[in-house]
Amino acid sequence: MTDYITPIIQNLISTALYVDFTDAILLIIVCLAIIFSIQDYRIGLMSLLLLSASAYIFFSLFGLLVAHATILLLLSLLLMALSFFITKKPGGAMLS
């Protein structure tokens, strides 16, 4: 069903933005994470993790390049782990 929709979207993005389809999707994911982190950075990091994981699954299912999605997924995991260490008090309780 989506065999004819995906190439149309890929051509539209590549001709309008002059970037690859996968890079455009990852750029949109990063922009969404930045928008979500305006309210709270933890929400932004969680959305970045979930969206990059879903992008990785999408790219691997459709046979697209997964190198940049893998880097974004690992980077989001690293940022989330660092945010857990930053927000902890010495006693182990979270800062509020």
C-alpha positions in Angstrom: 0.0 0.0 0.0 2.8 2.4 0.8 5.0 1.3 -2.1 4.1 4.4 -4.1 3.8 6.9 -1.2 7.4 6.5 0.2 9.2 7.4 -3.1 7.0 10.4 -3.6 7.8 11.7 -0.1 11.5 11.0 -0.6 11.5 13.0 -3.8 9.6 15.8 -2.3 12.0 16.1 0.7 15.2 15.7 -1.4 14.2 18.3 -4.0 12.8 20.8 -1.5 15.4 20.6 1.3 18.4 19.2 -0.7 19.0 16.6 2.0 18.5 12.8 2.1 15.2 11.4 3.2 16.7 9.8 6.3 18.6 13.0 7.3 15.4 15.0 6.9 13.5 12.7 9.2 16.3 12.8 11.8 16.4 16.6 11.5 12.6 16.8 12.2 13.1 14.5 15.2 15.8 16.7 16.7 13.7 19.8 16.2 10.7 18.1 17.9 12.9 17.2 20.8 14.1 20.8 21.1 10.5 22.0 21.1 9.5 19.5 23.8 12.5 20.4 25.9 11.4 24.0 26.2 9.0 23.0 28.9 11.3 20.5 30.6 14.6 19.0 29.4 13.6 15.5 30.7 10.6 15.5 28.4 12.8 16.5 25.5 15.3 13.8 26.2 12.6 11.2 26.6 11.0 12.3 23.3 14.4 12.2 21.6 15.0 8.7 22.8 11.6 7.4 21.7 11.5 9.2 18.4 15.1 8.1 17.5 14.3 4.5 18.4 11.1 4.6 16.3 13.1 6.1 13.4 15.8 3.4 13.8 13.0 0.7 13.6 11.4 2.4 10.6 14.7 2.8 8.7 15.7 -0.9 9.3 12.2 -2.2 8.3 12.3 -0.2 5.0 15.9 -1.0 4.2 17.2 2.6 4.6 20.6 3.7 6.0 20.6 3.3 9.8 24.0 4.8 10.6 22.8 8.3 11.5 19.8 6.9 13.3 22.1 4.7 15.4 24.3 7.6 16.3 21.3 9.7 17.3 19.9 6.8 19.4 23.2 6.2 21.2 23.6 10.0 21.7 20.1 10.2 23.2 20.8 7.3 25.6 24.1 9.0 26.6 22.3 12.4 27.2 19.6 10.7 29.2 22.2 8.8 31.4 24.0 12.1 32.0 20.8 13.8 33.0 20.2 11.2 35.6 23.6 11.8 37.2 23.2 15.5 37.1 19.8 15.6 38.8 20.7 13.3 41.7 21.6 14.6 45.2 24.3 12.9 47.1 21.7 11.0 49.2 20.1 9.6 46.0 17.0 11.7 46.0 16.0 13.5 42.8 16.1 17.3 42.8 12.7 18.9 42.2 
